[in-house]
């Protein structure tokens, strides 16, 4: 089922907002304890968040091309 223009634009906005939020988690003032149970896992967690943010941005870009 095709997305309407308005829904597509809002989905792009949601994807981009989620990606920005994920990327800002490390610098957003959250302590390592708030992000992961084991502080030793923080670096890996941040790496995974960055990968997810990149995927969300790619999804938004793909939808943007179809407009």
C-alpha positions in Angstrom: 0.0 0.0 0.0 1.4 3.3 -1.0 1.9 6.1 1.5 0.1 9.4 1.0 2.3 12.5 0.7 1.6 13.8 4.2 2.2 10.4 5.8 5.4 9.9 3.9 6.7 13.4 4.9 5.8 12.7 8.6 7.4 9.3 8.5 10.6 10.9 7.1 10.5 13.4 9.9 10.0 10.7 12.5 12.9 8.7 11.1 15.2 11.7 11.1 14.1 12.8 14.5 14.7 9.3 15.9 18.2 9.2 14.3 19.1 12.6 15.8 17.9 11.5 19.2 19.9 8.3 19.1 23.0 10.1 18.0 22.6 12.7 20.8 22.2 10.2 23.6 25.9 10.0 24.4 26.2 13.8 24.6 22.8 14.4 26.0 23.7 14.3 29.6 22.7 10.7 30.3 25.0 8.8 32.6 26.4 5.4 31.4 24.3 3.8 34.1 21.2 5.2 32.6 22.1 3.8 29.2 23.4 0.4 29.9 23.5 -2.0 32.9 27.2 -2.6 32.7 29.3 0.5 32.1 31.9 -1.6 30.3 29.3 -2.1 27.6 28.8 1.6 26.9 31.2 1.8 23.9 29.6 -1.2 22.2 26.1 0.3 23.0 27.1 3.6 21.4 28.4 1.8 18.3 25.1 -0.1 18.0 23.2 3.2 18.4 25.2 4.9 15.7 24.6 1.9 13.3 20.9 2.1 14.0 20.8 5.9 13.5 22.6 5.4 10.2 19.9 2.8 9.1 17.1 5.2 10.1 18.7 8.0 8.1 19.0 5.6 5.1 15.3 4.7 5.4 14.4 8.4 5.5 16.6 9.1 2.5 15.0 6.3 0.6 11.5 7.6 1.3 12.6 11.1 0.4 13.7 10.0 -3.1 10.2 8.7 -3.7 8.5 12.1 -3.1 
